[in-house]
Amino acid sequence: MGIMGSCFSFILGSVFGIYVAQNYNIPNIQKLSTKGLLIAKHIEETYWKLKKRDDENQN
């Protein structure tokens, strides 16, 4: 199979990806991941600060 099989799979996958991207509403992955990281950061900061406050109140 070798290089011809690899090239064929890559070209077929690229053509299929282009077709899907042009004909369907695909979300922007970079925008989606940025939003997810922002939400995760907000949740982490919120719970981290609450934990610190609880530790200070116990002392």
C-alpha positions in Angstrom: 0.0 0.0 0.0 2.7 2.4 1.1 2.8 6.0 0.0 0.0 5.7 -2.5 -2.5 4.6 0.1 -1.4 7.3 2.5 -1.7 10.0 -0.2 -5.1 8.6 -1.3 -6.5 8.7 2.2 -5.2 12.2 2.9 -6.6 13.6 -0.4 -9.9 11.8 0.1 -10.1 13.2 3.7 -9.3 16.7 2.5 -11.9 16.7 -0.3 -14.5 15.4 2.2 -13.5 18.1 4.7 -13.8 20.8 2.1 -17.2 19.6 1.0 -18.6 19.5 4.6 -17.2 22.9 5.4 -18.8 24.5 2.4 -22.2 22.8 2.6 -22.8 22.6 6.4 -22.7 25.1 9.2 -19.6 24.0 11.1 -18.7 25.8 14.3 -15.4 27.7 14.6 -13.3 25.4 16.7 -10.9 28.1 17.8 -13.7 30.3 19.0 -15.4 27.4 20.7 -12.2 26.3 22.5 -11.4 29.9 23.6 -14.9 30.2 25.1 -14.5 26.9 26.9 -11.2 27.9 28.4 -12.7 31.3 29.5 -15.5 29.5 31.3 -13.1 27.0 32.9 -10.9 29.8 34.1 -13.9 31.7 35.6 -15.1 28.6 37.4 -11.6 27.8 38.7 -11.1 31.4 40.0 -14.5 31.4 41.6 -14.0 28.2 43.6 -10.3 28.9 44.3 -11.2 32.2 46.0 -14.0 30.6 48.0 -11.6 27.9 49.2 -9.1 30.6 50.3 -11.8 32.6 52.2 -12.9 29.5 54.0 -9.3 28.7 55.1 -8.8 32.3 56.3 -12.1 32.2 58.3 -11.0 29.0 60.1 -7.7 30.5 61.4 
